[in-house]
Amino acid sequence: MAITWEAERPSDYLTRLASSDFGSAYKSLVLAELGLQPGATVVDLGCGPAADLAPLARAVGSAGRVVGIDHDASAVAIAAQATLAHPQVEVEVGDVHRLTLATGSVDRVHTDRVLQHVDDPDAVIAEAARIMRPGGVAAFAEPDWGTLVIDSPDPSIPEAYRRFICDQVIRNARIGRQVPALCEHNGLTVSRVLPVTGVFRDVATADRVFGFQRVTHRAVEAGYLTAGDGAAWLSHLRSASLFVSLTLFATFAERS
């Protein structure tokens, strides 16, 4: 099977995953479970280039308010352009560890694959708890890279590949399983945790999400795979019937 690896056609990771079947499925679930009402105020921490802002705006309606915050000024500029049709959306550059929003000023808080990358997930969740009104709900949708499963004739190669991702690529690789305890540490009540497992069988589709060639080359450079194992691994992904799965956990927590 001939494919063009993701590294050879760069595009935005957040948007790519959002448009996949897996992304659409878990995002629809999170939005429904968040229980947004017309007129509500919701904050999207780490909003990126607006993958979630328009759906949130439609849920709260014209009387509502959606605030998107991201540290990346270029992503915020893209998000502002993308949401021009939704005047209830505000986007701003900011630090999700230190929010400028007033205490008890919002109804809902949302993150999507953000806590896996931040310096201090506990501090971000503490800020989410602070800005929510009593009765407010936060939804933290975060993957757990320890659940990454890739079929291979040699099981040691995908195990080393996963270990590299957890050790070196994703700052908080196992955050999906850690969020409930962090919520409770910050005084939130966890109401439910919903696992969503994505299964990818098409190598081109999976590569747009996972970036196999780029990550494999880095794993070889870091000594997690030999050059021969890396080449065999990429050859297997190109030619074999692919099976890749990853579980994301959506944690919903309430402020008393």
C-alpha positions in Angstrom: 0.0 0.0 0.0 1.5 3.3 -1.0 0.8 6.2 1.3 2.1 9.7 1.9 3.2 10.0 5.5 1.8 12.8 7.6 5.2 14.4 8.0 5.2 15.1 4.3 1.9 17.0 4.3 1.8 19.1 7.5 -1.5 20.3 8.7 -3.1 21.1 12.1 -3.4 18.1 14.4 -6.4 19.4 16.3 -8.4 19.9 13.2 -7.4 16.6 11.7 -8.5 14.6 14.7 -11.7 16.7 15.1 -12.7 15.8 11.5 -12.0 12.0 11.9 -14.8 9.6 12.8 -13.3 9.1 16.2 -13.1 12.8 16.8 -16.6 13.4 15.7 -17.9 10.6 17.9 -16.3 11.6 21.2 -16.8 15.3 20.6 -20.6 14.8 20.1 -20.7 12.7 23.3 -18.9 15.3 25.3 -21.0 18.2 24.1 -24.2 16.3 24.8 -23.1 15.3 28.3 -21.9 18.8 29.1 -25.5 19.8 29.2 -25.2 23.4 27.9 -28.3 25.5 28.0 -29.1 28.7 26.1 -27.6 31.7 27.8 -24.9 29.8 29.5 -21.3 30.9 29.8 -18.7 28.3 28.8 -14.9 28.5 28.6 -12.8 26.4 26.3 -9.3 26.1 27.7 -6.7 25.5 25.1 -9.1 26.3 22.3 -6.5 26.1 19.5 -7.8 27.0 16.0 -11.5 26.7 17.1 -12.2 23.0 16.7 -14.9 23.2 19.3 -15.9 26.9 19.6 -18.7 26.9 17.0 -20.5 23.8 18.4 -20.3 25.4 21.9 -21.7 28.6 20.5 -24.6 26.9 18.9 -25.4 25.1 22.1 -25.5 28.3 24.2 -27.3 30.4 21.6 -27.1 34.1 20.9 -27.7 34.9 24.5 -24.8 32.8 25.7 -21.1 33.5 25.9 -18.2 31.3 24.8 -14.6 32.2 25.8 -11.8 30.5 24.0 -8.3 30.8 25.6 -5.0 29.6 24.2 -1.3 30.5 24.7 -0.7 30.4 20.9 -1.4 33.8 19.3 -1.5 32.3 15.8 -4.1 29.7 16.8 -6.1 32.5 18.5 -6.0 34.5 15.3 -7.3 31.6 13.3 -10.0 30.9 15.9 -11.2 34.5 15.7 -11.5 34.3 12.0 -13.3 31.0 12.1 -15.9 32.2 14.6 -16.8 35.5 13.0 -20.3 34.2 12.4 -20.8 33.7 16.1 -20.7 37.0 17.9 -21.1 35.3 21.3 -17.6 33.9 20.9 -14.6 35.7 22.4 -11.0 34.3 21.9 -8.0 35.6 23.7 -4.3 34.7 24.3 -3.8 33.6 27.8 -2.3 31.1 30.2 -4.6 28.3 31.2 -2.6 27.9 34.5 -3.5 31.5 35.5 -6.8 32.7 34.1 -8.0 36.3 34.3 -11.7 35.3 34.6 -13.4 36.1 37.8 -14.0 33.5 40.5 -17.4 31.8 40.1 -18.2 33.5 36.8 -18.8 30.7 34.3 -21.3 27.8 34.0 -19.1 25.3 32.1 -15.5 24.6 31.4 -14.2 22.4 28.6 -10.8 21.0 27.6 -10.1 18.7 24.7 -6.6 17.0 24.6 -5.1 20.0 26.4 -4.1 18.7 29.8 -1.8 16.1 28.1 0.4 19.0 27.0 0.3 21.6 29.9 3.1 22.2 32.4 0.9 21.5 35.4 -2.5 19.8 34.9 -3.3 20.2 38.6 -3.0 24.0 38.4 -5.2 24.1 35.3 -7.9 22.0 37.0 -7.7 24.2 40.0 -8.3 27.3 37.9 -11.3 25.5 36.2 -12.7 24.8 39.6 -12.2 28.4 40.7 -13.9 30.1 37.8 -17.0 27.9 37.9 -20.2 28.9 39.7 -21.7 26.5 42.2 -23.5 23.8 40.2 -21.1 24.3 37.3 -19.7 21.4 35.3 -16.3 20.8 33.7 -15.6 18.3 30.9 -12.0 17.2 30.5 -11.6 15.0 27.4 -8.1 13.6 27.6 -6.4 10.6 26.0 -4.3 8.0 27.9 -1.4 7.1 25.7 -0.7 4.0 27.9 -3.8 2.5 26.1 -2.2 2.8 22.6 -2.5 -0.6 20.9 -0.9 -1.4 17.5 -0.9 -4.9 16.1 2.5 -6.2 14.8 4.1 -9.5 14.0 6.8 -8.5 16.6 5.0 -7.2 19.7 8.2 -5.7 21.2 8.3 -3.0 18.5 4.9 -1.4 19.2 5.6 -1.8 22.9 8.8 0.2 22.5 7.0 2.7 20.3 4.3 3.3 22.9 7.0 3.6 25.6 8.8 6.2 23.6 5.5 8.2 23.2 4.8 8.0 26.9 8.3 8.8 28.0 9.4 11.4 25.5 6.6 12.7 23.2 3.6 13.5 25.4 4.3 15.5 28.5 1.4 14.0 30.5 0.9 10.8 28.6 -1.3 9.1 31.1 -3.4 12.1 32.0 -6.7 10.3 31.0 -6.5 8.1 34.0 -5.3 10.8 36.4 -7.9 13.5 35.8 -10.6 12.1 38.2 -8.1 12.2 41.2 -6.9 15.7 40.2 -10.6 16.9 40.1 -11.2 15.5 43.6 -8.0 17.1 44.8 -9.3 20.5 43.7 -12.7 20.1 45.4 -14.7 19.0 42.4 -17.1 16.0 42.5 -16.6 13.6 39.6 -20.0 12.6 38.3 -18.9 10.2 35.6 -16.0 9.1 33.5 -16.8 7.9 29.9 -14.2 5.9 28.0 -14.2 6.3 24.2 -11.9 4.0 22.2 -11.0 4.9 18.7 -10.0 2.0 16.3 -8.2 2.8 13.1 -7.8 0.3 10.3 -6.8 2.5 7.4 -3.1 3.5 7.5 -3.5 6.9 5.8 -6.3 7.9 8.2 -4.4 6.7 11.2 -1.2 8.5 10.1 -3.0 11.8 9.8 -3.7 11.5 13.6 -0.5 9.7 14.8 2.3 10.8 12.5 3.9 7.4 12.2 7.0 8.2 10.2 7.9 11.3 12.2 7.5 9.6 15.6 9.3 6.4 14.4 12.3 8.4 13.3 12.4 10.2 16.7 12.1 6.8 18.5 15.1 5.5 16.5 17.1 8.7 17.3 16.3 8.3 21.0 17.3 4.6 21.1 13.9 3.1 21.7 14.0 1.3 18.3 16.9 0.2 16.2 17.2 1.6 12.7 16.3 -1.9 11.4 13.3 -2.2 13.7 12.1 1.3 12.7 12.3 0.4 9.0 10.6 -2.9 9.5 7.9 -1.1 11.5 7.1 1.5 8.8 7.2 -1.2 6.2 4.6 -3.3 8.2 2.4 -0.2 8.6 2.5 0.4 4.8 1.7 -3.2 3.8 -0.3 -5.0 6.4 -3.9 -4.8 7.6 -3.6 -2.1 10.3 -5.1 -2.2 13.8 -4.5 0.8 16.0 -6.6 1.8 19.0 -6.4 4.5 21.6 -8.7 5.3 24.5 -9.8 8.8 25.5 -11.5 9.4 28.9 -14.0 12.1 29.2 -14.3 13.1 32.9 -17.2 15.2 34.0 -16.8 17.0 37.4 -19.2 19.4 39.2 -18.6 22.2 41.6 -20.7 22.1 44.8 
